[in-house]
Amino acid sequence: MSDPIEGQQAPKKRIRSKKKRKQTEDSKEKKSAVDEKMAVEGDDHTVYAQGFPFVSTDENVRKFFEKFGTIKELNAPKFHDSNRLLGYAVVTFEKAESASKAIEQNGCSFEGRYLEIEKSKKITTFFEKQTLFSKKLPNSECKTIFVKNLPYDVTEQDLKSAFDKFGIITNARLAEWGHTKLKKGFGYVDFADSSSVTEAIKQQMTVRIGGRNVLVSFDEGRPKGSFKLHNGMLYEKNLKKGESQLKKKAKFGTNE
């Protein structure tokens, strides 16, 4: 703050009236109550719709909803490998009545498919998800964590570097699509000691990889449904002594 100039009057201090302060406090309380109500009941401006053909486009989805009113935001997720629609969308309108009009079209036809359109449920924040995950602690023998929400360009070394503060890491692996070799966005980290698993889960809020927060839980001892090795086989964690991954083909219904 600069020194006052000689002969210049000091600026008058702004004094907020008690009435204005009370109005501001009342406004904040009212907004807090509204936010709390929306957190429980969901957003009246937002709808969730599913049933879109995978071969459709987000442009077509937008055109469909624009007839109900001005769209503030539209999110139609796509498959990472094929860039096709996942089949659902979340649409936020400028006005609540636009969302109501869209919901009235529940069961209508869209490019040969019937759509389910309903009011959007409460969206759980990432912090809430982390808090929920951190409460699911493993048994005393678990030495592996499951990590998701990873960037698609992440490396195994990135994974190790993010979690080595919790203990000695013996292995890290990332899930890939068998036909494209692109990353799926999740992976596993093996620790030398089970206490490291507990700490990694409890302190997952402190971990960021590629600028993203991650979700960490303990490995349940079986491969996720789509986790495969580079040769397309499902990964098997607990092998019998002297048994290789290749000898597990019969178990997963593949031929030698």
C-alpha positions in Angstrom: 0.0 0.0 0.0 1.5 3.4 -1.0 2.2 6.2 1.5 -0.3 9.0 1.6 0.6 12.3 -0.2 1.1 15.3 2.0 -2.0 17.5 1.9 -4.2 14.8 0.5 -7.2 13.7 2.5 -7.3 10.0 3.5 -10.1 8.1 1.7 -13.2 7.6 3.8 -13.6 4.1 5.0 -16.6 2.3 3.7 -18.9 1.3 6.4 -21.5 -1.3 5.6 -24.8 -0.8 7.3 -26.2 -3.4 9.7 -29.2 -3.8 7.3 -26.9 -4.5 4.3 -24.8 -6.9 6.3 -27.9 -8.8 7.4 -29.2 -8.9 3.8 -25.9 -10.4 2.7 -25.9 -13.0 5.5 -29.5 -13.9 4.7 -28.7 -14.2 1.0 -25.8 -16.6 1.9 -28.0 -18.7 4.1 -30.6 -18.9 1.5 -28.1 -19.9 -1.2 -26.6 -22.5 1.1 -30.1 -24.0 1.8 -30.8 -24.1 -2.0 -27.5 -25.8 -2.7 -28.2 -28.3 0.1 -31.6 -29.1 -1.3 -30.2 -29.5 -4.9 -27.5 -31.8 -3.5 -30.2 -34.1 -2.1 -32.9 -33.8 -4.8 -30.7 -33.4 -7.9 -30.6 -30.6 -10.5 -34.0 -29.6 -12.0 -32.2 -28.2 -15.1 -30.4 -31.5 -15.9 -31.5 -34.7 -17.4 -29.9 -38.1 -17.9 -30.7 -40.0 -21.1 -29.6 -43.4 -22.3 -30.3 -45.6 -25.3 -28.5 -43.7 -28.0 -27.0 -45.8 -30.9 -23.3 -46.1 -30.6 -23.0 -45.1 -34.3 -24.8 -41.8 -33.7 -23.0 -38.5 -33.0 -22.9 -36.0 -30.3 -24.1 -33.4 -32.9 -27.3 -35.5 -33.4 -27.8 -35.8 -29.7 -27.5 -32.0 -29.3 -30.0 -31.4 -32.1 -32.5 -33.8 -30.5 -32.4 -31.9 -27.2 -32.2 -28.3 -28.6 -35.9 -28.5 -29.5 -36.8 -28.5 -25.8 -34.8 -25.3 -25.0 -31.4 -23.7 -24.8 -28.7 -26.1 -23.7 -26.2 -24.9 -21.2 -24.0 -28.0 -21.3 -24.1 -31.4 -23.0 -21.9 -34.4 -22.1 -22.1 -37.4 -24.4 -19.1 -39.7 -23.4 -17.3 -41.8 -26.1 -15.3 -45.0 -26.2 -11.6 -44.1 -26.0 -10.5 -46.6 -28.7 -13.2 -46.2 -31.3 -14.5 -42.6 -30.5 -18.1 -43.9 -30.7 -20.8 -42.9 -28.3 -21.1 -44.9 -25.0 -24.9 -44.6 -25.5 -25.8 -42.1 -22.8 -25.7 -38.3 -22.2 -26.2 -35.7 -19.5 -27.8 -32.5 -20.6 -28.1 -29.3 -18.6 -30.6 -26.7 -19.9 -30.8 -23.0 -19.2 -34.4 -23.4 -17.8 -35.9 -26.0 -15.7 -39.0 -26.2 -17.9 -36.8 -27.3 -20.8 -35.6 -30.3 -18.7 -39.3 -31.1 -17.9 -40.2 -31.1 -21.6 -37.3 -33.4 -22.3 -38.3 -35.8 -19.6 -41.9 -35.9 -21.0 -40.3 -37.6 -24.1 -39.2 -40.6 -22.1 -39.7 -43.7 -24.3 -39.5 -41.8 -27.6 -37.7 -43.1 -30.6 -34.3 -41.8 -31.7 -32.6 -43.3 -34.8 -34.4 -46.6 -34.3 -33.7 -46.8 -30.6 -36.0 -46.1 -27.6 -34.6 -43.5 -25.2 -34.9 -43.4 -21.4 -34.9 -39.8 -20.2 -35.1 -38.9 -16.5 -34.2 -36.2 -14.1 -30.5 -36.3 -13.3 -29.6 -37.8 -9.9 -27.2 -36.2 -7.5 -23.7 -36.2 -8.9 -21.2 -37.5 -6.3 -18.1 -35.3 -6.2 -14.7 -36.7 -6.7 -13.7 -35.9 -3.1 -16.8 -37.8 -1.9 -15.7 -40.8 -4.0 -12.2 -40.6 -2.6 -13.6 -40.5 0.9 -15.7 -43.5 0.3 -12.8 -45.4 -1.2 -10.5 -44.5 1.7 -12.9 -46.2 4.1 -12.6 -49.6 2.3 -9.5 -50.9 3.9 -7.9 -54.2 2.9 -7.2 -57.3 5.0 -3.8 -57.6 6.5 -2.4 -59.8 3.7 -3.3 -57.5 0.7 -0.2 -56.0 -1.0 -1.8 -54.6 -4.2 -3.8 -51.5 -4.9 -6.2 -50.8 -7.8 -5.9 -47.3 -9.2 -8.3 -45.7 -11.7 -9.0 -42.3 -13.3 -5.5 -42.4 -14.8 -4.5 -40.3 -17.9 -4.4 -42.4 -21.1 -0.8 -41.4 -21.7 0.4 -42.5 -18.3 3.4 -44.9 -18.0 4.2 -47.6 -15.4 7.1 -45.4 -14.2 4.6 -42.6 -13.6 2.5 -45.0 -11.5 5.5 -46.1 -9.5 6.7 -42.5 -8.9 3.3 -41.4 -7.6 3.1 -44.2 -5.0 6.7 -45.0 -4.0 6.3 -42.5 -1.0 4.1 -45.1 0.6 6.6 -47.9 0.5 8.7 -50.2 -1.6 7.0 -51.1 -5.0 7.7 -54.5 -6.5 5.6 -54.1 -9.7 3.3 -51.7 -11.5 1.1 -52.6 -14.5 -1.4 -50.8 -16.7 -4.5 -52.1 -18.4 -4.5 -51.9 -22.2 -7.1 -52.6 -25.0 -5.9 -55.8 -26.7 -6.6 -54.7 -30.2 -5.3 -51.1 -30.1 -2.8 -51.3 -27.2 -4.2 -48.0 -25.9 -4.4 -47.5 -22.1 -7.8 -48.0 -20.4 -7.2 -45.5 -17.6 -6.6 -47.9 -14.7 -3.8 -50.1 -13.3 -2.3 -51.9 -10.3 0.6 -51.3 -8.0 2.2 -54.2 -5.9 3.9 -53.2 -2.7 6.4 -55.2 -0.6 4.4 -54.6 2.5 0.7 -54.6 3.2 1.0 -51.5 5.4 1.9 -49.5 2.3 -1.5 -50.5 0.8 -3.4 -49.1 3.8 -1.4 -45.8 3.7 -1.9 -45.4 -0.1 -5.7 -45.8 0.3 -5.9 -43.5 3.3 -3.8 -40.8 1.6 -5.1 -41.1 -1.9 -6.2 -37.4 -1.8 -2.5 -36.4 -1.9 -1.8 -38.3 -5.1 -2.0 -36.7 -8.5 -0.9 -38.3 -11.8 -0.7 -36.2 -15.0 -2.6 -33.4 -13.3 -5.5 -35.7 -12.3 -6.7 -37.0 -9.0 -7.0 -40.8 -8.7 -9.2 -43.3 -7.0 -7.4 -46.0 -5.0 -8.8 -49.2 -3.5 -7.3 -52.6 -2.6 -7.1 -55.4 -5.1 -9.7 -58.0 -4.6 -7.4 -60.8 -5.7 -9.0 -61.4 -9.1 -8.4 -59.6 -12.4 -10.9 -57.0 -13.5 -13.1 -58.3 -16.4 -11.2 -56.5 -19.1 -7.6 -56.6 -17.8 -5.5 -58.6 -20.2 -1.8 -59.2 -20.9 -0.1 -58.0 -24.1 -1.0 -61.4 -25.7 -4.7 -60.9 -25.1 -5.0 -63.3 -22.2 -6.6 -62.3 -18.9 -4.0 -61.5 -16.2 -3.9 -64.1 -13.4 -2.4 -62.8 -10.2 -2.1 -65.9 -8.0 -0.3 -68.6 -9.9 0.7 -71.9 -8.5 4.4 -72.6 -8.1 6.1 -73.2 -11.5 2.9 -72.3 -13.4 3.1 -69.6 -16.1 0.4 -67.2 -17.4 0.3 -69.3 -20.7 -0.8 -72.4 -18.8 -3.9 -70.6 -17.6 -5.5 -70.5 -21.1 -7.8 -73.4 -20.4 -9.2 -71.7 -17.4 -10.3 -68.7 -19.4 -11.8 -70.8 -22.3 -9.0 -70.4 -24.8 -7.2 -73.0 -26.8 -3.5 -74.0 -26.5 
